Amino acid sequence: MSTHSTYDLLRHLADSWGLVAMGIVFLVLCLWPFRPGARVTNDEAATSIFKDENDGER
Protein backbone atom coordinates (compact mmCIF):
# COMPACT_ATOMS: atom_id res chain seq x y z
CA MET A 1 0.00 0.00 0.00
CA SER A 2 1.53 3.29 -1.04
CA THR A 3 1.37 6.49 0.97
CA HIS A 4 -0.96 8.01 -1.61
CA SER A 5 -3.59 5.30 -1.10
CA THR A 6 -3.19 5.51 2.69
CA TYR A 7 -3.83 9.24 2.46
CA ASP A 8 -6.90 8.63 0.30
CA LEU A 9 -8.22 6.05 2.77
CA LEU A 10 -7.73 8.35 5.77
CA ARG A 11 -9.29 11.27 3.89
CA HIS A 12 -12.31 9.16 2.96
CA LEU A 13 -12.76 8.04 6.58
CA ALA A 14 -12.50 11.64 7.81
CA ASP A 15 -14.98 12.84 5.18
CA SER A 16 -17.58 10.20 5.99
CA TRP A 17 -17.27 8.96 9.58
CA GLY A 18 -15.73 12.20 10.84
CA LEU A 19 -18.78 14.08 9.60
CA VAL A 20 -21.11 11.56 11.25
CA ALA A 21 -19.21 11.80 14.55
CA MET A 22 -19.25 15.62 14.51
CA GLY A 23 -22.98 15.57 13.72
CA ILE A 24 -23.70 13.29 16.67
CA VAL A 25 -21.59 15.45 19.02
CA PHE A 26 -23.42 18.56 17.77
CA LEU A 27 -26.84 17.02 18.41
CA VAL A 28 -25.86 15.82 21.89
CA LEU A 29 -24.53 19.25 22.84
CA CYS A 30 -27.66 20.98 21.50
CA LEU A 31 -30.01 18.64 23.36
CA TRP A 32 -27.99 18.46 26.62
CA PRO A 33 -29.71 21.45 28.33
CA PHE A 34 -33.14 19.94 27.63
CA ARG A 35 -32.50 16.62 29.38
CA PRO A 36 -34.78 15.68 32.28
CA GLY A 37 -33.64 17.12 35.59
CA ALA A 38 -31.52 19.89 34.09
CA ARG A 39 -33.91 22.72 34.96
CA VAL A 40 -32.35 23.46 38.37
CA THR A 41 -28.82 23.59 36.98
CA ASN A 42 -29.92 25.73 34.03
CA ASP A 43 -31.77 28.16 36.31
CA GLU A 44 -28.74 28.48 38.60
CA ALA A 45 -26.47 29.17 35.63
CA ALA A 46 -28.90 31.72 34.18
CA THR A 47 -29.21 33.71 37.42
CA SER A 48 -25.66 33.34 38.75
CA ILE A 49 -24.56 36.72 37.38
CA PHE A 50 -27.18 38.46 39.52
CA LYS A 51 -25.99 36.95 42.82
CA ASP A 52 -23.92 39.17 45.07
CA GLU A 53 -20.67 37.69 46.35
CA ASN A 54 -21.66 38.65 49.90
CA ASP A 55 -25.23 37.26 49.89
CA GLY A 56 -24.37 34.53 52.40
CA GLU A 57 -22.61 36.85 54.85
CA ARG A 58 -25.56 39.10 55.75
DSSP file (Angstrom, degrees, kcal/mol; ACC not computed):
  #  RESIDUE AA STRUCTURE BP1 BP2  ACC     N-H-->O    O-->H-N    N-H-->O    O-->H-N    TCO  KAPPA ALPHA  PHI   PSI    X-CA   Y-CA   Z-CA
    1    1 A M              0   0    0      0, 0.0     2,-0.1     0, 0.0     0, 0.0   0.000 360.0 360.0 360.0 124.7    0.0    0.0    0.0
    2    2 A S     >  -     0   0    0      1,-0.1     4,-1.8     4,-0.0     5,-0.2  -0.365 360.0-110.4 -83.7 166.7    1.5    3.3   -1.0
    3    3 A T  H  > S+     0   0    0      1,-0.2     4,-2.4     2,-0.2     5,-0.2   0.817 116.6  59.9 -66.7 -28.8    1.4    6.5    1.0
    4    4 A H  H  > S+     0   0    0      2,-0.2     4,-2.1     1,-0.2    -1,-0.2   0.923 107.3  43.9 -65.7 -43.0   -1.0    8.0   -1.6
    5    5 A S  H  > S+     0   0    0      2,-0.2     4,-2.3     1,-0.2    -1,-0.2   0.836 111.9  53.8 -72.8 -30.8   -3.6    5.3   -1.1
    6    6 A T  H  X S+     0   0    0     -4,-1.8     4,-2.6     2,-0.2     5,-0.2   0.918 109.5  48.9 -65.2 -42.5   -3.2    5.5    2.7
    7    7 A Y  H  X S+     0   0    0     -4,-2.4     4,-2.6     2,-0.2    -2,-0.2   0.920 111.1  49.7 -61.0 -44.5   -3.8    9.2    2.5
    8    8 A D  H  X S+     0   0    0     -4,-2.1     4,-2.3     2,-0.2    -2,-0.2   0.898 111.2  49.4 -62.6 -40.8   -6.9    8.6    0.3
    9    9 A L  H  X S+     0   0    0     -4,-2.3     4,-2.3     2,-0.2    -2,-0.2   0.933 113.1  45.6 -64.4 -46.6   -8.2    6.1    2.8
   10   10 A L  H  X S+     0   0    0     -4,-2.6     4,-2.2     1,-0.2    -2,-0.2   0.878 113.1  50.9 -65.1 -37.3   -7.7    8.4    5.8
   11   11 A R  H  X S+     0   0    0     -4,-2.6     4,-2.4    -5,-0.2    -1,-0.2   0.909 109.9  49.7 -66.3 -41.1   -9.3   11.3    3.9
   12   12 A H  H  X S+     0   0    0     -4,-2.3     4,-2.1     2,-0.2     5,-0.3   0.912 111.4  48.8 -63.5 -42.7  -12.3    9.2    3.0
   13   13 A L  H  X>S+     0   0    0     -4,-2.3     5,-1.5     1,-0.2     4,-1.1   0.900 112.8  47.9 -63.6 -40.6  -12.8    8.0    6.6
   14   14 A A  I  <>S+     0   0    0     -4,-2.2     5,-0.5     3,-0.2    -2,-0.2   0.890 111.9  50.3 -67.9 -38.5  -12.5   11.6    7.8
   15   15 A D  I  <5S+     0   0    0     -4,-2.4    -2,-0.2     3,-0.2    -1,-0.2   0.868 124.9  25.3 -67.4 -36.8  -15.0   12.8    5.2
   16   16 A S  I  X5S+     0   0    0     -4,-2.1     4,-1.8    -5,-0.2    -3,-0.2   0.937 132.8  27.1 -94.4 -66.4  -17.6   10.2    6.0
   17   17 A W  I  X5S+     0   0    0     -4,-1.1     4,-2.5    -5,-0.3    -3,-0.2   0.801 119.1  57.5 -73.5 -28.5  -17.3    9.0    9.6
   18   18 A G  I  ><S+     0   0    0     -5,-1.5     4,-2.4     2,-0.2    -1,-0.2   0.905 107.8  48.0 -64.8 -40.9  -15.7   12.2   10.8
   19   19 A L  H  ><S+     0   0    0     -5,-0.5     4,-2.0     2,-0.2    -2,-0.2   0.894 112.0  49.4 -66.0 -40.3  -18.8   14.1    9.6
   20   20 A V  H  X S+     0   0    0     -4,-1.8     4,-2.2     2,-0.2    -2,-0.2   0.926 111.9  48.4 -64.1 -44.7  -21.1   11.6   11.2
   21   21 A A  H  X S+     0   0    0     -4,-2.5     4,-2.4     1,-0.2    -2,-0.2   0.917 112.1  48.1 -63.6 -43.7  -19.2   11.8   14.5
   22   22 A M  H  X S+     0   0    0     -4,-2.4     4,-2.2     1,-0.2    -1,-0.2   0.862 110.6  52.8 -65.9 -34.5  -19.3   15.6   14.5
   23   23 A G  H  X S+     0   0    0     -4,-2.0     4,-2.2     2,-0.2    -2,-0.2   0.903 110.0  47.4 -65.6 -41.5  -23.0   15.6   13.7
   24   24 A I  H  X S+     0   0    0     -4,-2.2     4,-2.5     2,-0.2    -2,-0.2   0.920 112.3  49.2 -65.8 -44.3  -23.7   13.3   16.7
   25   25 A V  H  X S+     0   0    0     -4,-2.4     4,-2.5     1,-0.2    -2,-0.2   0.906 110.8  51.6 -61.4 -41.6  -21.6   15.5   19.0
   26   26 A F  H  X S+     0   0    0     -4,-2.2     4,-2.1     2,-0.2    -2,-0.2   0.927 111.0  46.8 -61.5 -46.3  -23.4   18.6   17.8
   27   27 A L  H  X S+     0   0    0     -4,-2.2     4,-2.1     2,-0.2    -2,-0.2   0.907 112.0  50.3 -63.9 -41.9  -26.8   17.0   18.4
   28   28 A V  H  X S+     0   0    0     -4,-2.5     4,-1.5     1,-0.2    -1,-0.2   0.928 112.1  47.3 -62.5 -44.5  -25.9   15.8   21.9
   29   29 A L  H  < S+     0   0    0     -4,-2.5    -1,-0.2     1,-0.2    -2,-0.2   0.851 112.8  49.4 -67.6 -33.5  -24.5   19.3   22.8
   30   30 A C  H  < S+     0   0    0     -4,-2.1    -1,-0.2    -5,-0.2    -2,-0.2   0.858 117.4  40.1 -71.2 -34.9  -27.7   21.0   21.5
   31   31 A L  H >< S+     0   0    0     -4,-2.1     3,-1.4    -5,-0.2    -2,-0.2   0.620  91.5  90.1 -89.8 -13.7  -30.0   18.6   23.4
   32   32 A W  G >< S+     0   0    0     -4,-1.5     3,-1.5     1,-0.3    -1,-0.2   0.864  84.2  52.1 -54.6 -44.7  -28.0   18.5   26.6
   33   33 A P  G 3  S+     0   0    0      0, 0.0    -1,-0.3     0, 0.0     9,-0.1   0.713 106.4  56.4 -67.3 -17.0  -29.7   21.5   28.3
   34   34 A F  G <  S+     0   0    0     -3,-1.4    -2,-0.2    -4,-0.1     3,-0.1   0.302  79.0 120.3 -97.5   9.3  -33.1   19.9   27.6
   35   35 A R  S X  S-     0   0    0     -3,-1.5     3,-1.6    -4,-0.2     4,-0.2  -0.345  78.3 -85.6 -70.9 155.4  -32.5   16.6   29.4
   36   36 A P  T 3  S+     0   0    0      0, 0.0    -1,-0.1     0, 0.0    -2,-0.0  -0.357 113.9  20.9 -61.5 137.7  -34.8   15.7   32.3
   37   37 A G  T 3  S+     0   0    0     -3,-0.1     4,-0.4    -2,-0.0     3,-0.3   0.477  91.4 106.6  86.2   2.4  -33.6   17.1   35.6
   38   38 A A    <>  +     0   0    0     -3,-1.6     4,-2.6     1,-0.2     5,-0.2   0.517  50.7  90.3 -91.0  -4.8  -31.5   19.9   34.1
   39   39 A R  H  > S+     0   0    0      1,-0.2     4,-2.8     2,-0.2     5,-0.2   0.904  86.0  49.4 -61.1 -43.6  -33.9   22.7   35.0
   40   40 A V  H  > S+     0   0    0     -3,-0.3     4,-2.4     1,-0.2    -1,-0.2   0.938 113.9  45.3 -62.8 -46.8  -32.3   23.5   38.4
   41   41 A T  H  > S+     0   0    0     -4,-0.4     4,-2.2     1,-0.2    -1,-0.2   0.902 114.1  49.2 -63.2 -41.7  -28.8   23.6   37.0
   42   42 A N  H  X S+     0   0    0     -4,-2.6     4,-2.3     2,-0.2    -2,-0.2   0.903 111.0  49.6 -65.8 -40.9  -29.9   25.7   34.0
   43   43 A D  H  X S+     0   0    0     -4,-2.8     4,-1.8    -5,-0.2    -2,-0.2   0.906 110.7  50.1 -64.9 -41.0  -31.8   28.2   36.3
   44   44 A E  H  X S+     0   0    0     -4,-2.4     4,-0.8    -5,-0.2    -2,-0.2   0.914 112.6  47.1 -62.2 -42.7  -28.7   28.5   38.6
   45   45 A A  H  < S+     0   0    0     -4,-2.2     3,-0.4     1,-0.2     4,-0.4   0.882 111.5  51.4 -66.7 -37.8  -26.5   29.2   35.6
   46   46 A A  H  < S+     0   0    0     -4,-2.3     3,-0.2     1,-0.2    -1,-0.2   0.828 119.0  34.9 -70.2 -31.1  -28.9   31.7   34.2
   47   47 A T  H >< S+     0   0    0     -4,-1.8     3,-1.4     1,-0.2     4,-0.4   0.397  88.4  97.3-104.4   2.8  -29.2   33.7   37.4
   48   48 A S  G >< S+     0   0    0     -4,-0.8     3,-1.0    -3,-0.4    -1,-0.2   0.806  77.3  60.5 -65.0 -29.2  -25.7   33.3   38.7
   49   49 A I  G 3  S+     0   0    0     -4,-0.4    -1,-0.3     1,-0.2    -2,-0.1   0.686 101.4  55.0 -72.6 -14.9  -24.6   36.7   37.4
   50   50 A F  G <  S+     0   0    0     -3,-1.4     2,-0.3     2,-0.1    -1,-0.2   0.515  85.1 102.1 -93.9  -6.4  -27.2   38.5   39.5
   51   51 A K  S <  S-     0   0    0     -3,-1.0     2,-0.3    -4,-0.4    -3,-0.0  -0.611  71.1-129.9 -81.9 136.1  -26.0   36.9   42.8
   52   52 A D    >   -     0   0    0     -2,-0.3     3,-1.5     1,-0.1     4,-0.2  -0.602  13.0-128.9 -81.2 144.4  -23.9   39.2   45.1
   53   53 A E  T 3  S+     0   0    0      1,-0.3     3,-0.3    -2,-0.3    -1,-0.1   0.780 108.9  48.3 -63.0 -25.9  -20.7   37.7   46.3
   54   54 A N  T >  S+     0   0    0      1,-0.2     3,-1.0     2,-0.1     4,-0.5   0.153  74.1 112.1-102.8  18.9  -21.7   38.6   49.9
   55   55 A D  G X  S+     0   0    0     -3,-1.5     3,-0.7     1,-0.2    -1,-0.2   0.872  79.8  48.5 -59.9 -37.7  -25.2   37.3   49.9
   56   56 A G  G 3  S+     0   0    0     -3,-0.3    -1,-0.2    -4,-0.2    -2,-0.1   0.621 103.0  62.5 -79.0 -12.2  -24.4   34.5   52.4
   57   57 A E  G <         0   0    0     -3,-1.0    -1,-0.2     1,-0.2    -2,-0.2   0.522 360.0 360.0 -93.6  -5.7  -22.6   36.9   54.8
   58   58 A R    <         0   0    0     -3,-0.7    -1,-0.2    -4,-0.5    -2,-0.1   0.457 360.0 360.0 -82.7 360.0  -25.6   39.1   55.8
